[in-house]
Amino acid sequence: APTLDITAIRQQFPILHQQINGKPLVYFDNAATNQKPESVINALNGYYSGYNANIHRGIHALAEKATAAFEDTRKAVQQFIGSREVEEVIFTKGTTEGINLVAATWGRMSLQAGDEIIISTMEHHSNIVPWQLLCEEKGAVLRVIPISESGEIIWEEFEKLLSAKTKLVSIVHASNALGTINPVQKVIKAAHAVGAKVLVDGAQASAHLALDVQTLDVDFYVFSAHKLYGPTGVGILYGKRALLEAMPPYQGGGEMIAEVSFEKTTYNVIPYKFEAGTPNIADVVALKAAIDFVNQYGKSAIAAHEDALLQYATEKVGAIEGIRLVGTAAHKVSVLSFVLEGMHPFDVGMMLDAKGIAVRTGHHCTQPLMKRLGLEGTIRASFAIYNTFEEIDTLVSALKDLAAKRKK
Ligand code: PMP
């Protein structure tokens, strides 16, 4: 992969050029949300100052322009994920809504008492709770794939859980708390062999990992624009056409209907059947700029840079006395989780913030995972395209200071 000009890339991110507590900002909270390049910010501004209008039904010039921009993003997403058809791309407000949509429509339609859903120990709460709600409603059973100390699913245990009762396997592509990349291709094959469908939570994968939904043969794939250098409030649900067509609508309202009468309402074709009401037009429009940004450099070049940062940080942070790394899987995205013995993660986060370093601390919306690891929480540094080795040096020196203080 070609090497990236990180200095030039940083110039495109206005937010990075500021001081926090008198120190240059070091932004290492990218797994929570990453920063937006000027092209994305300009796309938002351009929409509101140039062609704000409601879409799909308008016949005037602004409405046509807005509709075209909105649908252009759908085409860009189709290419970005490799879906066969543009109609298989549904706009949501994020990963969370995508999973809830599938649970409330496909789940309600497909599950019966005694059926089983399999998830893993490392799931984000948004890939746990919707399935618990569904299981409660249907009398279905939630099964959980155990993980090893290194933070990887135990394959033999997963195989034991699979049976004719399994209706769905819902698993994270890359863990937000540990960085672990799951072998989703293998999971999908094994699940399909018992007749189950598979949903993959791609929230942490979308900006880092190559994706082709047709090669994967995944049934549902969900992610959020805001972890892909795009705006908050937009997400993608990919689903296979046959599944989406068989599913009942999610929300009722404008746009999702074919014809409404008080006796009987008929529904629109996909994707519109799942997009009730005025959508988040501005943010959808700006998502195209985010995808263009990622495509301009290429996910493989971005991942190569982030992998180098992760390797460097793993060595340097891991060598500090008193620090224990959490999650040491062989295949990871650029997430470094750790604990500093004798100090609460929250206190470490506060002290790093005082030095301008933004990290996340706590359970990372993965409480069952933390329980499995015997931890209350971790400190998490996660890297993006614009991060540098010098910034990691800043983190390492701040952590060394803290570790030394702790001993006194
Ligand atoms: N799954 C994973 C793995 C995540 O990292 C996140 C965001 N932290 C989510 C789901 C939920 O995404 P959102 O809050 O954008 O809906």
Residues whose N, C-alpha, C, O or C-beta is under 5 A from the ligand:
A	BS01	PMP	A31 A32 G94 T95 T96 E97 H124 S126 V172 A174 N176 D201 A203 Q204 S224
